[in-house]
C-alpha cells in the first residue's frame, strides 16, 4: 500500500468523525420547545450516539532501583555501656571516749566514815581493815593534830566498790591500790538537815594575834539528840586560804567556844558560819562576823 494514500485516508476519516461529533454537540445544546409549541404530526427520528468509555489497563513492569537511607534512631544505642564502679567511702573509725575508772583504796585500820571532811562532822558508819572502796572526790582541809598544831590534810569522799553509801575518810588511814586519788575531782558534799531544832541565835568572834575565838549561846536539846556544834571556817595558813571545819562536842554549856588559827598574808578574806548538830543532822547555819587583824577583844554575848 502506498504510504501517502494511507495517510490521506486517515486524515479524511478523522475529518469526517470530527464533523459528526460537532453536529451532535450542537444538537444537544439546543433547548427543547415548550409543550405548547410541539407541532402535531409524526415524531421526528432522532439519532443518538452512545459512547462507552472503556478503561484499558496494562501492567507495565519498570525495574526501579531504590536506595533506602536509614532514619537515625532518636535514642541511639551506644556501642558499649560504661560500667561505673563505686569508690567505697571509707567508714570513719570510731574513737571511743575513755571510760573514767575511779581510784580504789583499801582501808588500813578501823575508822569512822563521816558526813564531812573532818573529825568534827557527824559519824556515818564504820570502815574496817581490808574494806575496798572507790574514791568519788577529795578535799584538802586545815586540821588540828594531836600535838595541837594545825596542818593541811586530805580527806576522801568514798563508797564501797559499786556501792551507794558515800562518806568521808582521812586519807592517812587508807592505801591506794588503783589509780591516783587526785584523778578524782575536788568535792564539796551537802550535810544532812535537821528540822527538830532552831539554829543558834547569837555568835561572836574576837582575835588574839593569829588565833580567833568563836563563842556562841547554846540552844536547848535533849540529851539523846545532842551532838554538839560545828564551825565551818575559811582561814589563812602559809599564804593560802584553807577550809577549816571545827567541831564542838563538849558539855552543852551556856557559852561553848572554839579556837581557830588565822594568819595574815592571803588575798582572800577569812570567814565562817555556825551550825548546831543533833543525831539526825544539822540545823540551818548563821554567819560569823570574822574579826580583822586590828580588832580587839569584844564579848557581847
MOURHU-V266687 format. One record per residue. PHI is phi in whole degrees, 0 to 359 (NA if undefined). PSI is psi in whole degrees, 0 to 359 (* if undefined). OMEGA is omega in degrees with one decimal (* if undefined). Layout:
phi: <PHI | PHI>
psi: <PSI | PSI>
omega: <OMEGA | OMEGA>
//
This chain:
phi: <NA | 286 | 296 | 297 | 296 | 299 | 296 | 291 | 296 | 297 | 294 | 294 | 297 | 294 | 293 | 295 | 295 | 292 | 295 | 298 | 298 | 292 | 296 | 296 | 295 | 291 | 294 | 292 | 273 | 281 | 287 | 282 | 291 | 296 | 297 | 285 | 256 | 290 | 285 | 280 | 117 | 292 | 290 | 281 | 276 | 250 | 266 | 249 | 252 | 256 | 254 | 265 | 264 | 245 | 269 | 261 | 247 | 216 | 285 | 250 | 264 | 245 | 295 | 236 | 260 | 249 | 259 | 274 | 264 | 296 | 282 | 295 | 287 | 296 | 241 | 298 | 276 | 296 | 295 | 212 | 265 | 292 | 264 | 261 | 257 | 291 | 275 | 299 | 282 | 296 | 282 | 297 | 289 | 285 | 265 | 282 | 278 | 302 | 277 | 287 | 247 | 298 | 298 | 246 | 228 | 240 | 291 | 267 | 202 | 303 | 204 | 272 | 273 | 240 | 280 | 209 | 277 | 170 | 289 | 281 | 271 | 297 | 287 | 256 | 197 | 274 | 245 | 243 | 304 | 96 | 299 | 262 | 231 | 249 | 266 | 267 | 193 | 211 | 207 | 264 | 230 | 265 | 232 | 278 | 269 | 295 | 273 | 95 | 280 | 243 | 221 | 292 | 221 | 258 | 249 | 246 | 266 | 230 | 208 | 300 | 301 | 80 | 271 | 232 | 279 | 254 | 204 | 250 | 223 | 291 | 295 | 289 | 258 | 227 | 235 | 282 | 245 | 207 | 73 | 230 | 298 | 275 | 288 | 285 | 280 | 302 | 222 | 230 | 263 | 266 | 259 | 294 | 254 | 245 | 244 | 282 | 227 | 278 | 287 | 305 | 264 | 226 | 212 | 226 | 211 | 221 | 246 | 229 | 69 | 263 | 244 | 244 | 262 | 246 | 228 | 213 | 264 | 288 | 245 | 282 | 218 | 292 | 296 | 289 | 275 | 297 | 228 | 92 | 218 | 223 | 252 | 256 | 241 | 237 | 231 | 267 | 214 | 62 | 82 | 230 | 277 | 242 | 277 | 229 | 277 | 229 | 257 | 240 | 233 | 285 | 299 | 283 | 280 | 293 | 231 | 292 | 207 | 223 | 248 | 224 | 284 | 205 | 261 | 282 | 113 | 252 | 284 | 267 | 280 | 279 | 183 | 188 | 211 | 235 | 240 | 256 | 240 | 230 | 296 | 268 | 157 | 243 | 288 | 294 | 261 | 238 | 285 | 254 | 284 | 283 | 283 | 283 | 285 | 257 | 276 | 243 | 298 | 208 | 258 | 241 | 288>
psi: <141 | 130 | 319 | 318 | 321 | 314 | 324 | 321 | 320 | 320 | 321 | 318 | 318 | 323 | 318 | 317 | 324 | 323 | 319 | 315 | 323 | 320 | 314 | 320 | 323 | 321 | 319 | 339 | 348 | 139 | 151 | 144 | 151 | 162 | 329 | 342 | 3 | 126 | 150 | 165 | 180 | 145 | 153 | 147 | 125 | 130 | 119 | 131 | 124 | 125 | 118 | 124 | 121 | 126 | 114 | 124 | 151 | 128 | 117 | 118 | 113 | 115 | 126 | 132 | 117 | 127 | 114 | 126 | 118 | 135 | 126 | 138 | 135 | 329 | 81 | 142 | 121 | 149 | 331 | 143 | 117 | 140 | 123 | 121 | 118 | 133 | 115 | 135 | 125 | 133 | 123 | 137 | 139 | 122 | 107 | 142 | 126 | 135 | 129 | 130 | 116 | 147 | 152 | 145 | 156 | 130 | 132 | 336 | 163 | 140 | 154 | 124 | 132 | 169 | 355 | 169 | 72 | 158 | 346 | 354 | 162 | 148 | 137 | 298 | 172 | 145 | 138 | 159 | 131 | 347 | 132 | 125 | 155 | 145 | 123 | 326 | 178 | 162 | 137 | 131 | 160 | 119 | 148 | 132 | 174 | 334 | 5 | 349 | 165 | 126 | 151 | 140 | 148 | 129 | 147 | 137 | 111 | 165 | 160 | 149 | 117 | 5 | 185 | 338 | 111 | 141 | 179 | 139 | 148 | 129 | 342 | 346 | 8 | 167 | 133 | 127 | 348 | 132 | 202 | 132 | 335 | 1 | 333 | 155 | 154 | 143 | 145 | 118 | 164 | 160 | 150 | 142 | 139 | 138 | 11 | 335 | 153 | 163 | 155 | 146 | 333 | 133 | 139 | 162 | 143 | 163 | 141 | 90 | 239 | 13 | 136 | 129 | 129 | 125 | 146 | 170 | 128 | 161 | 158 | 136 | 156 | 156 | 327 | 326 | 334 | 127 | 17 | 213 | 164 | 127 | 122 | 113 | 157 | 112 | 162 | 132 | 118 | 32 | 9 | 142 | 126 | 153 | 128 | 91 | 132 | 125 | 150 | 120 | 20 | 192 | 141 | 74 | 175 | 320 | 84 | 157 | 154 | 157 | 135 | 131 | 146 | 112 | 161 | 169 | 4 | 144 | 338 | 150 | 145 | 164 | 181 | 173 | 159 | 135 | 156 | 145 | 136 | 173 | 342 | 343 | 204 | 145 | 173 | 157 | 160 | 146 | 154 | 127 | 100 | 133 | 144 | 174 | 345 | 12 | 159 | 167 | 133 | 103 | 121 | 355 | *>
omega: <-179.0 | -175.8 | -178.0 | 177.3 | 178.6 | 180.0 | -179.0 | 177.8 | 179.3 | -179.3 | -178.6 | 179.3 | -179.7 | -179.4 | -179.5 | 179.4 | 178.9 | -180.0 | 179.0 | -179.1 | -178.8 | -180.0 | -179.7 | 179.7 | -178.8 | 179.8 | -177.7 | -177.5 | -178.9 | 179.9 | 178.2 | 177.3 | -179.3 | -175.0 | -177.0 | -176.0 | -178.6 | -178.2 | 179.2 | -180.0 | -177.6 | -177.6 | 178.8 | 176.3 | -177.3 | 178.8 | 178.3 | 177.3 | 179.2 | -180.0 | 174.3 | 177.3 | 179.7 | 178.4 | 178.6 | -179.0 | 179.4 | -179.5 | 178.2 | 178.3 | 178.6 | 179.0 | -179.5 | 176.1 | -178.1 | 176.2 | -178.1 | 174.7 | -177.3 | 175.6 | -177.8 | 177.6 | -179.2 | 179.3 | -175.8 | 177.7 | -179.4 | -179.1 | 178.1 | 178.9 | -179.1 | 177.0 | -179.1 | 179.0 | 179.2 | 173.5 | -175.5 | 176.5 | -177.4 | 177.5 | -179.0 | 179.5 | -178.2 | 177.0 | -176.5 | 175.6 | -178.7 | 178.2 | -178.9 | 176.4 | -178.4 | 173.7 | 177.9 | 174.4 | 175.5 | -177.6 | -176.4 | -179.1 | -179.9 | 175.8 | 176.6 | 174.4 | -168.8 | -179.2 | 178.2 | -175.1 | 178.4 | -178.3 | 179.8 | -178.9 | 179.9 | 177.7 | 176.8 | 176.0 | -176.6 | 168.0 | -176.1 | -179.4 | 179.4 | 178.0 | 177.6 | -175.7 | 172.7 | -172.7 | 178.8 | -179.2 | 179.6 | 175.9 | 177.3 | -177.9 | 173.3 | -173.5 | 177.6 | -179.6 | -177.1 | 178.7 | 176.7 | 179.0 | 179.7 | -176.9 | 175.2 | 177.6 | 179.3 | 173.6 | -175.2 | 175.9 | -167.1 | 171.2 | 174.4 | -178.5 | -176.7 | -177.9 | -177.0 | -178.0 | -174.8 | 178.6 | -175.5 | 177.3 | 178.1 | -177.6 | 178.5 | -174.7 | -176.5 | 176.2 | 179.2 | -179.1 | 175.7 | 176.5 | -178.7 | -176.6 | -179.5 | 168.6 | 174.2 | -176.4 | 168.4 | -169.2 | 172.1 | -177.7 | 175.9 | -177.7 | 172.8 | -173.0 | 174.2 | 176.9 | -178.2 | -175.7 | 178.5 | 178.4 | 173.1 | -175.9 | -173.2 | 177.2 | 178.5 | 177.5 | 174.2 | -174.7 | 171.2 | -175.2 | -178.8 | 177.9 | -179.6 | 175.1 | 176.4 | -177.5 | -177.4 | 177.3 | -175.3 | 174.7 | -178.5 | 171.8 | 172.0 | -178.8 | -179.4 | -177.8 | -170.6 | 175.6 | 174.1 | -174.8 | -179.7 | 171.6 | 171.9 | -175.8 | 173.1 | -170.8 | -178.9 | 178.8 | 179.7 | 178.3 | -179.5 | 179.1 | -179.2 | 170.0 | -175.2 | 177.0 | -178.1 | -179.6 | 172.8 | -179.9 | 179.4 | 179.4 | -178.5 | 179.7 | -176.2 | -178.5 | 174.3 | -179.1 | 175.3 | 175.6 | -178.4 | 178.7 | 176.8 | -174.9 | 171.0 | 173.2 | 179.0 | 178.2 | 179.3 | -177.8 | 174.6 | 179.7 | 179.9 | 177.3 | -172.6 | 173.5 | 162.5 | -176.0 | 170.0 | -167.1 | 179.9 | -177.7 | -172.5 | 172.6 | 171.8 | -174.9 | 172.1 | -176.8 | 176.0 | 175.0 | -172.0 | -176.0 | 173.7 | -177.6 | 178.8 | 180.0 | 179.3 | -179.0 | -178.7 | -179.8 | -179.5 | -175.8 | *>
//
